[in-house]
C-alpha cells in the first residue's frame, strides 16, 4: 500500500466534500490486503506450501481487495 495512492484519491476532494470515513475504510481494506499478502509470503516459505494456510491468505487478500474496490466505487460515486 503506497501513500501515493491515498494522495491521488485525496486530491479529488476538498475539506467540504471529502468522504473521510470512506477513504479511511479504503485505506484500512488496503492495509488488510497488504497484511494478507505479507502473511502469504511468510506462509509460502513452509516446506509443504502451498497449503491450507496459503490458500486462506490468498482468499483473505482477495476479499480485502474486493472490499477496497467497493470502497473506491463509493468514493467515486460521491
C-alpha positions as CSV (number, residue, x, y, z in Angstrom):
1,X,0.0,0.0,0.0
2,X,1.5,3.3,-1.1
3,X,0.9,6.7,0.3
4,X,0.8,8.0,-3.3
5,X,-2.5,6.1,-3.9
6,X,-4.1,7.8,-1.0
7,X,-2.7,11.2,-2.0
8,X,-4.1,10.8,-5.5
9,X,-7.6,9.8,-4.2
10,X,-7.5,12.6,-1.6
11,X,-6.7,15.2,-4.3
12,X,-10.2,14.8,-5.8
13,X,-11.8,16.4,-2.7
14,X,-11.8,19.5,-0.6
15,X,-12.4,19.8,3.2
16,X,-16.0,20.4,2.4
17,X,-16.8,17.3,0.4
18,X,-14.2,14.7,1.4
19,X,-15.7,11.4,2.4
20,X,-13.4,10.9,5.3
21,X,-15.0,7.7,6.6
22,X,-15.0,6.0,3.1
23,X,-11.4,7.0,2.5
24,X,-10.3,5.6,5.9
25,X,-12.2,2.4,5.2
26,X,-10.5,2.1,1.8
27,X,-7.1,2.6,3.5
28,X,-8.0,0.0,6.1
29,X,-9.1,-2.6,3.5
30,X,-5.9,-2.0,1.5
31,X,-3.9,-2.5,4.7
32,X,-5.7,-5.7,5.3
33,X,-4.8,-6.9,1.8
34,X,-1.2,-5.9,2.4
35,X,-1.1,-7.8,5.6
36,X,-2.6,-10.9,3.9
37,X,-0.1,-10.7,1.1
38,X,2.7,-10.4,3.6
39,X,1.3,-13.4,5.5
40,X,1.1,-15.4,2.3
41,X,4.8,-14.8,1.6
42,X,5.7,-15.9,5.1
43,X,3.4,-19.0,5.0
44,X,4.7,-19.7,1.5
45,X,8.1,-20.5,2.9
46,X,6.8,-23.6,4.6
47,X,8.1,-26.8,3.1
48,X,4.5,-28.1,2.5
49,X,3.3,-24.9,0.8
50,X,1.0,-24.3,-1.0
51,X,-1.2,-25.5,1.8
52,X,-4.4,-24.5,3.7
53,X,-2.6,-21.5,5.2
54,X,-1.5,-20.1,1.9
55,X,-4.9,-20.7,0.4
56,X,-6.6,-18.8,3.3
57,X,-4.0,-16.0,3.0
58,X,-4.9,-15.7,-0.7
59,X,-8.6,-15.7,0.0
60,X,-8.1,-13.0,2.7
61,X,-6.1,-10.8,0.3
62,X,-8.7,-11.1,-2.5
63,X,-11.5,-10.4,0.0
64,X,-9.8,-7.3,1.3
65,X,-9.0,-6.1,-2.3
66,X,-12.6,-6.6,-3.3
67,X,-13.7,-4.5,-0.3
68,X,-11.2,-1.8,-1.2
69,X,-12.6,-1.7,-4.8
70,X,-16.1,-1.3,-3.5
71,X,-14.9,1.5,-1.2
72,X,-13.3,3.2,-4.2
73,X,-16.6,2.9,-6.2
74,X,-18.5,4.5,-3.3
75,X,-15.9,7.3,-3.1
76,X,-16.0,7.9,-6.9
77,X,-19.8,8.0,-6.8
78,X,-19.8,10.5,-4.1
